[in-house]
Amino acid sequence: MNLAVIVFDVLLMLTATVVLMLLLGALSRRLLGVRMSAGRIILAGVLGLAAGVGFESQFIWRAADYTPAMIPVLFGIIILVAVTVLVVSELLIPQGTLPRPDQWARLTRATFDRNNRYLELLRIAARHRLFTIKLGPGSNAAQAPRRNAQAHALKQALEEAGGAFVKLGQLLSTRPDVLPAEFLEALTTLQQHVPPATWDEIRPELERSLGRPPGEIFSAFDTEPFAAASIGQVHAAVLQSGERVAVKVRRPGIVPLIERDMDIAARLARRLARSTDWAARLGVEQLVHSLTASLRDELDYTQEATNILTLTEAQGQVPADARVRIPRFIAEFSSDQVLVMEYITGQTLSSTTALSSVDDATRHLLAQRLLAATLAQIMEAGVFHSDLHPGNIVIADGTLVLLDFGSIGRIDSETRTRLGELLFAFSRRDASAFTEALFMFVDLSDVQDESGLRRAVAAFMSRRLGPGARLDASMFTQVVSILADYGLTVPAELTVPFRTIATVEGSLQVLEPTFDFVAEASKYAHQRLTEATRPSSFTKTISDELLSAMPIVKRLPQRIDRVTGNLADGRFGMNVRLFADPRDRSFVREIISLAVVTFLAGIFGIMAAMLLTSDTGPQLTETLTLFQIFGYLFLVVAGVLTLRALFDVLRRRPARSR
C-alpha cells in the first residue's frame, strides 16, 4: 500500500475521532447516564484513534487486497475502544472525584496532613486498646466492669486526640440510643485542656473580623482570656461607650484542623459501616454526619448569635416564674469569628465558691426556677438550651444566667404534646401510660419481637415507677437504651430533651443536693395541667383548632357536592395507582431499561456471530465478504450495548449497598 493511502486513512480516522469526541461530549449522558469531562473524552478519543491506527497498520496496510469497505470496521473499533475507556475510567475514578490540576498541590498537602493524623490516631487507639471496643447500647450488668474500663479508655483517648474528637465525644455523650450508660457517664466529663492562644495570635483574627483595629472599638481589652476551650476563648473588654463586654474569639487556624478531623471521622465511619455489622446496625455513618453538622454550627459564631436571639424570644412564651436571663449580644461587632456579648458578673455553678454565700431557701428557689425554665423551654416554647451543665449556668445578683449557646434543641408542637403525655405519666408513676406514650415516638413495625420489647419496657417501668422506687432523670436514658437494644432508631426529638433533663438534674444537685426532682417536676406538670383545663384555655384551644380547620371546612361543601353528583350520575369510582412512589417508578424504569439494553446486546451479538461465520454474501476480497463486514459492525454495537449494561449494574450496586 502506498504512502498516500496511509496518510489519507490516518487523516480520515483523525477526523472521525474528532467527530466522535464531539458526539461523546454531547451524548455521554444518554449513552452512559453521566456527563463526561472534556479531558476524559479527549483521552478516550486518543486511545480509540491509537487502537484504530494499530489495527490498520497490522491488518490492512500490509494486506495486498485493500478495500475501503474496512473503513466502517475501523470506525467501529475506535468507537468501541473509546466507550470502553469511558466506562472503565468512570468505574475506577467516578466523574468529579479527580481534582483539577490547580488543586493538586493543596490536596497533596491535605492528604499528607491527613495521613499523619491517621498514624497519630492509630497510635492513640492502640495505646488505649480501643480496637476491642464495640460501641452499642445495652444494659447487661455482667458487662458493666469491662464497659467502665473501656469507657475510661475511650475518654482518655479522645482527650489525647484533641481537636474535633473531643467535641464529637461531648456530642456523643448526649446519645443514649448509641452508647451504654458507662460510656455516656465517662464522656459527659470529657474535657480538653489546651493552653489559650496568645494575644499576638488572636489580635490579627480580631482585627480582620472587626474590620479595624480593636482600639477603635474597645477602650480596654484584657489580653489574657478568662475562659478558654478547644474552639475559642473569651476576653473581657470595655466598649468605647463604657459598657463591659465579653469577647469570644475563635482560635486562629482551628477551622482547617476541625475540618480535617471531621473528614477523618466521616471516612472512618463510612469504612466501619461497610465492614462491620454493628456499625451498620447503629447507623454510625449517619450518626457521625449528624455530629459533624452540629460541630460545624459551633464553629460559626453567627449561629450562636442566632441561637441567643431565638432563646431570648422564646422567653416571652414561658411563664414569668420560669424565665432565666439570656445575655445580650452586640450584633454590630459580631461575626462568624467573633461574638461580643454583655459581660456577666458572677460565678458558674462549677465554681467551688459560687454558692458559699447563698442560703438554703435561695438555693431551693433557684433550683425550682432552673427546672421550671428547662421544662418550659422544652414543653411550651419548643426551643431549649441543650447543654445546661454547671459550667454553663451563672448566678448573678441572685438570678440564673445561661451561657454558651452553641447548641440548642428544637421540637415541634406535636412532639411537645407527646412529651407532655410522657412526663405527666412519669410524674404520676403510671407505667402503662408511660409505655404507650413512649411507643408513640418510634415505629414498632421495624421491631421483629414487639412482644419482647413491650415486656422489657413494662418490666423496667414497673421496677422504676413502682412503690418505693427512687425516680430520677437517668431512667429516661435507660429507657432509650432498651429501645435501641431492639434495633429501634430513636429520634433526636426524644433523645435530646431526655439528655437535657438528665444534664439539668446534675446541675440541680449542685444547687441543692436534696432537691426532689420528681416532686418538683410533678408540681410543674400539675400546675400546667390546671392552667390548660381552665375555661379560658379551652376557649383558646378550640379557637386555634377552628382556625386551623377553617380551610378544610371551606372546601368541604364543594367536595361533598362533587361526590354526591358522581354518585347520582353513576360515575363514582376508585382509582388505585400502582407504583405511586417515584422511587418505585424509577426502579422499574431502570430494570426495564437494563433488560432492553441487555436483550439488544444479545440480539446484535448473535447476529454478528451468524454473519461472521457465514460464507455467503458479496465477496469484497479473497477472505472477506460484505456480510462479515456487517458482522464486525454488529459486534461493535453489541460490545457498546454490553458495556452500557455492565456499567449500569456495576455503578448502581455500590449505591444500593450504601
BANU-556380 format. One record per residue (C-alpha): x, y, z. Coordinates in steps of 0.25 Angstrom, whole numbers, plus 5000, padded with zeros to 4 digits. Example, Ala and Ser with C-alpha at 12.3 -4.5 7.8 and 13.67 -1.06 7.14 Angstrom:
<pts>
504949825031 505549965029 
</pts>
This chain:
<pts>
500050005000 500650144996 500850255006 499750345000 498750245004 499350225018 499350375020 497850385015 497450275025 498150345037 497450475033 496150405032 496250335045 496750465052 495450545046 494550425051 495150435064 494950585066 493550565061 493350445071 493950535083 492950635080 491750535079 492250475092 492250605099 490850635094 490250495096 491050445108 489950465118 488950385109 490050275106 490550255120 489650335129 490650435133 491350555127 492750535124 493850645125 494550695113 495950635118 495350495119 494650505105 495950545099 496750435106 495650335101 495750385087 497250385086 497350245091 496250205081 497050265070 498250195074 497550065074 497050095060 498350125055 498950005061 497949915056 498049975042 499549965042 499549815046 498449765037 498149865026 499349945021 500149815020 498949745012 499049734997 497549734995 497249875002 495749905001 495050035006 493949945012 494849925024 494750075028 493450055035 494049945043 495250035047 494250145052 493550035060 494849995067 495050145070 493650155076 493750025084 495150055090 494750205093 493450155100 494250045107 495150155113 494050245117 493350125124 494650075131 495050215135 493750245141 493650125149 495050135154 495050285156 493650345156 493350475150 493650595160 494550515169 495850545162 496350685165 496750795155 498250815153 498150955160 497650875173 498750775173 499750845182 498750875192 498150745192 499450675193 499750755206 498450725211 498650575208 499950575215 499450645227 498250545228 499150425227 500050485238 498750505246 498350355243 499650305248 499550385261 498150345264 498550195261 499650205271 498650275281 497650165279 498650055280 499150115293 497850115299 497349975293 496150035286 496149935275 495449835284 494249925288 492949905281 492050025283 490649995285 489450015295 489149915305 488949885320 489549755323 490049775337 491149665336 491849745325 491849875334 493249865339 493849835326 493049955320 493450045331 494950015327 494650035313 493950165315 495050225323 496050175312 495150245301 495050375309 496550375311 496850345296 495850455291 496550555301 497850515296 497450525281 496850665284 496350755273 494950715267 494950575274 494750645288 493550715283 493050595276 493150515289 492450625296 491350625286 491350475286 491050475301 489650525298 489350395290 488850295300 488250215288 489650195283 490550175295 490350095308 490150175321 491650155325 492150225313 491150335314 491550365328 493050365324 492850455312 492050555320 493350595327 494150595315 495050725314 496150775306 497250845314 497850935304 498751065306 498051195301 498551255289 499451375291 499051515288 499951525276 499151415270 497851465274 498051615270 498051585255 496851505255 496151605263 496551725255 496151645242 494751615247 494551755253 495051825240 495851925248 496851925260 496251875273 496652005280 495552085271 494451995277 494951965291 495452065301 496051945309 496351805305 496951695314 497951615306 497851495316 496651415314 495751385326 495251255319 495851165308 495351045301 495750965289 494951055279 495051195285 495451275297 494751395304 495351525307 494851635316 494751775309 494151915310 493451975299 493652125295 492352145301 492752095315 491951965314 492751845319 492651725309 493151585308 493851565294 493851425289 494951395279 495151275270 496451215271 497351245259 497551135249 496551045257 495551025245 496450945236 496850855248 495450835251 495050805237 496250715235 495750635248 494350635243 494750585230 495550465236 494350435245 493450425233 494450335226 494550245238 493050235240 492850205225 493850095226 493350035238 491850045233 492349965221 493249865228 492549835241 491049795245 490949865258 491350005251 490349985240 489349945250 489550065259 489650155247 491050205250 491150285237 489850365239 490250385253 491550445250 490950525239 489950585249 491050615260 491950685250 490850765245 490550815260 492050835261 492050925249 490951005255 491851025268 493051075259 492151185253 491851295264 490751355255 489951225258 490251245273 489751395272 488451335265 488251235276 488351355286 487251435279 486451305278 486451275293 486251415296 485051425288 484551285294 484651345308 483451425304 482651295302 482851245316 482251285329 482951395337 483351295348 484151205338 484951315332 486451325333 487451435328 488051415314 489251505311 489051615300 490051615289 490551735281 490251705266 491051825261 492351765265 492051615264 492351515252 492651375249 493951385257 493651485268 492451495277 492251615286 491351595298 490951675310 491951635322 491251555333 491751585347 491651455355 492151315356 491751185349 491151065357 492450995355 493251085363 493451035377 493151175383 491951205375 490951165385 491751195398 490951325401 489551265397 488551225407 487751095406 486451165403 487051235392 487751115387 486351045386 485751155379 486851165369 486751005367 485251025365 485451135355 486451055347 485550935346 484351015342 485151095332 485650965325 484350895325 483651025320 484651045309 484450895304 482950885306 482451025303 483451095295 483950975287 485351035288 486351005299 487751015303 488250865301 489550875310 489150925324 490350865331 490850945343 491951015335 490851085326 490051145338 490451265345 489851325358 489851475356 489151565367 488251455371 487851425356 488151305348 488851335335 489151235323 490451235315 490951165303 489851155292 490651075282 489550965283 488050985285 486950885283 485650905275 484450815275 483050845268 481750855275 481250715272 482550655279 482350755291 480950695293 481450555293 482650595302 481650655311 480850525312 482150445315 482550545326 481150545332 481150395332 482550395339 482050495349 480850405353 481750275353 480750215342 481650115336 480550075326 480250215321 481750245321 482050125312 480950155302 481350305301 482850255299 482450165287 481750285280 483250335277 483650205270 483250115258 482849985264 482749925250 484249915250 484349825262 484349675260 484049645274 483049745278 482449665290 483849645295 484049795295 482749825302 483149725313 484549785314 483949925315 482849885324 483749815334 484749935334 483650035337 483049945348 484349945355 484650095353 483250145355 482750045365 482550075380 483750115388 484650125375 485450255374 485150335362 486250415355 486450475341 487450365338 486350265335 486050335322 487350305316 487250155321 485950145314 486550195301 487650095302 486549985303 485850035291 487250035284 487549895288 486349845280 486849915267 485950045268 486450175263 486150275274 485850415268 486650535273 485350595277 485350495288 486750475292 487250625292 486150665302 486350545311 487850575311 487550715314 486750685326 487750585331 488850695330 488050795337 487750695348 489250695351 489250845352 488050835361 488850745370 489950855371 488950965374 488250875385 488750735388 487450695394 486550755382 485450655379 485450655364 484250575362 483350645373 483650785366 483450725352 482150675357 481750805363 482150875350 481350775342 480050785350 480150935350 480250945335 479050835334 478250925343 478551045334 478150965322 476850925327 476351065331 475151105323 476051215316 477051115312 475951025306 475351145298 476751185293 477051035289 475651025282 475851155275 477251115270 476750975265 475551045258 476551145251 477451025247 476250945241 475551065234 476251045220 475750895221 474350945225 474251045213 474650935203 473650825209 472350865203 472950865189 473550735191 472250675197 471550735185 472550665175 472450535182 470850535182 470850575168 471750465163 470850365171 469550415165 470150405151 470750275153 472150325151 472750295165 473950205165 475250185171 476650205165 477750125171 479150155165 480250055165 481650105167 481150235173 482450255180 483450325170 484550235175 483750115171 483550165157 485050205156 485450065160 484449995150 484950085139 486450045142 486049905141 485349915128 486449995122 487449895127 486649785121 486449855108 487949885106 488349745110 487349685100 487849775089 489349745092 488949595092 488249605078 489349685072 490349585077 489649465071 489449545058 490949575058 491349425061 490449385050 490949485039 492449455043 492349305041 491549315028 492249285015 491149355007 490949495002 491749584992 493249554992 494049684995 495349614996 495849474995 495649465010 494549565013 493049575010 492049685011 491349605022 492549595030 492749745030 491349755035 491649645045 492849735050 491949855051 490849775059 491949725068 492349875071 490949905074 490749785083 492049825090 491549965093 490249915098 490849815107 491849925113 490550005116 489849895123 491149855131 491350005134 489950015140 490049885148 491449925154 491150065156 489850045163 490249935172 491050015181 489950125182 488950015187 489949955197 490050095203 
</pts>
